């Protein structure tokens, strides 16, 4: 399927499908924190969990609705869960919120008799802080992570970090600068992270969600890297020419669809 066709179908889905037709959102409470979650159409022991972190102090249900990864969840049997964290520096998992999230994950695994598997993280704004800081807190439990419009990262990235992506609006200039500084360190420390910028500012845009959808599709389908692309020149090369792009500017792209979305 061409990139534009996939984009059209995704936009049609998120704009035209009434939310009332989506699977029911359910709730659990762990240590006085409410978690909203959505079950996929089919669930078995191999069903996986994707954690969605909304903007600052968002309710979990708002994040599930705004991101609308329902189609992805139904296709790949993912439980989508989002915490309703509020204040108390919740984006710093070492303080208290990391243990609460881990307890919520264990609760789902027990309730639905799931095999423990690696998690997927995605977040926006303060939720983007959570996505990367929670990964840094529990790196062995996460397969991939992504975020949009974030300005806080760990000072020292995890060694050989998992596949990740960071998107941001160019008018969100401070977060662009901070994100690029972290990206260079993540790559130089052995990790693979994609950088993609958009027109606009701090808002969560549809293009960023479409990119996230394709990135996680590639992860869930275990697609190997096919291309490398340069942050600055925007040059895209076959994987065999990886050495022609300096490591700090290097994006690894795992499908034609992701390549086309990256170069838009």
C-alpha positions as CSV (number, residue, x, y, z in Angstrom):
1,X,0.0,0.0,0.0
2,X,1.4,3.4,-0.9
3,X,2.1,5.9,1.9
4,X,-0.6,8.3,0.8
5,X,-3.2,5.6,0.7
6,X,-2.2,4.4,4.2
7,X,-2.4,8.0,5.4
8,X,-5.8,8.5,3.9
9,X,-7.2,5.3,5.4
10,X,-5.8,6.2,8.8
11,X,-7.2,9.7,8.7
12,X,-10.5,8.4,7.6
13,X,-10.5,6.0,10.5
14,X,-9.7,8.5,13.2
15,X,-12.1,11.2,11.8
16,X,-15.1,9.1,10.8
17,X,-15.3,6.2,13.2
18,X,-17.6,7.2,16.1
19,X,-15.8,6.7,19.4
20,X,-19.0,5.1,20.7
21,X,-18.3,2.1,18.4
22,X,-14.9,1.5,19.9
23,X,-14.3,-1.1,22.5
24,X,-15.3,-0.1,26.0
25,X,-12.7,1.7,28.1
26,X,-12.2,0.1,31.5
27,X,-10.5,1.3,34.7
28,X,-8.3,0.0,37.5
29,X,-7.0,1.8,40.5
30,X,-3.4,1.3,41.8
31,X,-2.2,3.2,44.8
32,X,-4.9,5.8,44.3
33,X,-4.0,6.3,40.7
34,X,-6.6,5.5,38.1
35,X,-5.5,3.7,34.9
36,X,-7.8,3.6,31.9
37,X,-7.3,0.6,29.5
38,X,-8.8,-0.8,26.4
39,X,-8.9,-4.5,25.5
40,X,-8.3,-5.6,21.8
41,X,-11.0,-7.5,19.9
42,X,-9.2,-10.8,20.6
43,X,-7.1,-11.5,23.6
44,X,-5.0,-14.5,24.5
45,X,-1.8,-15.3,26.5
46,X,0.4,-13.6,23.9
47,X,-1.5,-10.3,24.0
48,X,0.9,-7.5,24.6
49,X,0.6,-4.2,26.5
50,X,1.2,-0.6,25.1
51,X,1.4,2.2,27.6
52,X,0.2,5.6,26.4
53,X,1.2,8.7,28.4
54,X,-0.9,11.8,27.8
55,X,0.0,15.5,28.3
56,X,0.5,17.0,31.7
57,X,-2.1,15.8,34.2
58,X,-4.2,14.2,31.5
59,X,-6.7,11.6,32.5
60,X,-5.9,8.2,31.1
61,X,-9.2,8.1,29.1
62,X,-8.3,11.4,27.4
63,X,-5.0,9.9,26.2
64,X,-6.6,6.7,24.9
65,X,-9.2,8.9,23.0
66,X,-6.7,11.4,21.7
67,X,-4.1,9.0,20.4
68,X,-6.7,6.6,19.1
69,X,-4.5,3.5,18.5
70,X,-7.5,1.3,18.5
71,X,-7.0,-0.1,15.0
72,X,-3.4,-0.9,15.8
73,X,-4.4,-2.6,19.1
74,X,-7.1,-4.7,17.4
75,X,-4.8,-5.8,14.6
76,X,-1.9,-6.8,16.8
77,X,-3.7,-7.7,20.0
78,X,-2.5,-5.0,22.3
79,X,-4.0,-3.8,25.5
80,X,-3.7,0.0,25.6
81,X,-3.3,1.4,29.1
82,X,-2.9,5.0,30.2
83,X,-2.2,6.3,33.7
84,X,-4.1,9.3,35.2
85,X,-0.9,10.6,36.9
86,X,-1.2,14.0,38.5
87,X,1.5,16.3,39.9
88,X,4.1,15.1,42.5
89,X,6.8,14.9,39.7
90,X,5.2,11.8,38.3
91,X,7.4,12.0,35.2
92,X,10.3,11.0,37.4
93,X,9.6,7.2,37.8
94,X,12.2,6.7,40.5
95,X,10.2,8.8,43.0
96,X,6.9,6.8,43.0
97,X,5.2,6.5,39.6
98,X,7.5,3.8,38.2
99,X,6.4,1.3,40.9
100,X,2.8,2.2,40.4
101,X,3.0,1.6,36.6
102,X,4.7,-1.7,37.2
103,X,2.0,-2.8,39.6
104,X,-0.7,-1.9,37.0
105,X,1.1,-3.9,34.3
106,X,1.3,-6.9,36.7
107,X,-2.4,-6.5,37.5
108,X,-3.4,-6.7,33.8
109,X,-1.1,-9.7,33.3
110,X,-2.7,-11.5,36.2
111,X,-6.3,-10.6,35.3
112,X,-6.0,-11.7,31.7
113,X,-3.5,-14.5,32.2
114,X,-0.9,-12.9,29.9
115,X,2.7,-14.0,29.4
116,X,5.0,-11.2,30.5
117,X,6.3,-9.5,27.4
118,X,8.2,-6.4,26.6
119,X,6.2,-3.2,26.6
120,X,5.7,-0.4,24.1
121,X,5.7,3.3,25.2
122,X,4.3,6.4,23.5
123,X,3.8,9.9,25.0
124,X,3.0,13.5,24.2
125,X,4.5,16.5,25.9
126,X,4.9,15.7,29.7
127,X,3.8,12.2,28.5
128,X,6.8,12.3,26.2
129,X,9.0,12.8,29.3
130,X,7.4,9.7,30.8
131,X,7.9,7.7,27.7
132,X,11.7,8.2,27.6
133,X,12.3,8.5,31.4
134,X,10.3,5.4,32.2
135,X,12.2,3.6,29.5
136,X,15.5,4.7,31.1
137,X,14.1,3.5,34.5
138,X,13.1,0.0,33.2
139,X,15.0,-0.6,29.9
140,X,14.8,-4.4,30.1
141,X,11.0,-4.3,30.1
142,X,10.6,-2.2,26.9
143,X,10.9,-3.1,23.3
144,X,10.5,0.3,21.7
145,X,9.3,3.8,22.6
146,X,8.3,7.1,20.9
147,X,7.2,10.6,21.8
148,X,6.1,13.9,20.4
149,X,7.0,17.4,21.7
150,X,9.2,16.6,24.7
151,X,11.8,18.8,26.4
152,X,13.1,16.6,29.2
153,X,15.4,13.6,28.8
154,X,17.9,11.7,31.0
155,X,21.3,13.2,31.1
156,X,22.9,9.9,30.2
157,X,21.0,7.7,27.7
158,X,20.7,3.9,28.3
159,X,23.6,2.0,26.6
160,X,22.6,0.4,23.3
161,X,19.1,1.8,23.6
162,X,16.1,0.1,21.9
163,X,14.5,1.5,18.8
164,X,12.8,4.8,19.3
165,X,11.5,7.9,17.6
166,X,11.1,11.6,18.5
167,X,8.9,14.0,16.6
168,X,8.4,17.7,17.3
169,X,7.1,20.9,15.7
170,X,9.8,23.3,14.5
171,X,8.1,26.3,16.2
172,X,8.5,24.4,19.5
173,X,12.1,25.6,19.3
174,X,13.4,24.9,22.8
175,X,12.1,21.3,22.7
176,X,13.6,20.9,19.2
177,X,17.0,22.0,20.5
178,X,16.8,19.8,23.6
179,X,15.6,16.8,21.7
180,X,18.4,17.0,19.1
181,X,21.0,17.2,21.8
182,X,19.6,14.0,23.4
183,X,19.2,12.3,20.0
184,X,22.9,12.7,19.3
185,X,23.9,11.2,22.6
186,X,21.4,8.3,22.3
187,X,22.9,7.4,18.9
188,X,26.5,7.8,20.0
189,X,25.7,5.6,22.9
190,X,24.6,2.7,20.6
191,X,20.9,3.4,20.3
192,X,18.7,3.8,17.3
193,X,16.3,6.8,17.4
194,X,14.5,8.4,14.5
195,X,14.2,12.2,14.4
196,X,11.2,13.7,12.5
197,X,10.2,17.4,12.5
198,X,7.0,19.1,11.4
199,X,5.7,22.6,10.8
200,X,3.8,24.0,13.7
201,X,4.4,24.2,17.4
202,X,3.7,22.2,20.6
203,X,0.3,20.8,19.5
204,X,-0.2,17.1,18.9
205,X,-0.8,16.8,15.2
206,X,-2.3,14.0,13.0
207,X,1.0,13.6,11.1
208,X,2.9,12.8,14.2
209,X,0.3,10.1,15.2
210,X,0.4,8.6,11.7
211,X,4.2,8.4,12.0
212,X,3.8,6.7,15.4
213,X,1.3,4.3,14.0
214,X,3.7,3.2,11.2
215,X,6.7,3.0,13.5
216,X,4.9,0.7,16.0
217,X,3.5,-1.4,13.1
218,X,7.0,-2.0,11.9
219,X,8.1,-3.0,15.4
220,X,5.2,-5.4,15.9
221,X,5.9,-7.0,12.5
222,X,9.6,-7.3,13.4
223,X,10.6,-5.5,10.2
224,X,14.4,-5.2,9.7
225,X,16.1,-1.9,8.8
226,X,16.1,-1.2,5.1
227,X,17.4,2.4,4.9
228,X,19.5,5.0,6.7
229,X,18.7,8.7,6.4
230,X,20.6,11.8,7.3
231,X,19.0,14.4,9.7
232,X,20.6,17.4,8.0
233,X,20.8,16.6,4.3
234,X,17.6,14.4,4.2
235,X,19.5,11.9,2.1
236,X,18.1,8.4,2.2
237,X,20.5,5.5,1.4
238,X,20.2,1.7,1.4
239,X,21.3,0.0,4.6
240,X,24.5,-1.2,3.0
241,X,25.7,2.4,2.8
242,X,25.2,3.1,6.5
243,X,28.8,4.2,7.0
244,X,28.3,7.2,4.7
245,X,26.1,8.9,7.3
246,X,27.7,10.0,10.6
247,X,26.3,8.1,13.5
248,X,24.9,11.2,15.3
249,X,22.8,12.1,12.2
250,X,21.7,8.5,11.4
251,X,18.0,7.4,11.1
252,X,17.2,3.7,10.6
253,X,14.0,3.2,8.6
254,X,12.4,-0.2,8.4
255,X,9.8,0.0,5.7
256,X,8.9,1.9,2.5
257,X,5.9,3.4,4.4
258,X,8.1,4.7,7.2
259,X,10.6,6.0,4.7
260,X,8.0,8.0,2.8
261,X,6.5,9.4,6.0
262,X,10.0,10.5,7.2
263,X,10.8,12.4,4.0
264,X,7.4,14.2,3.8
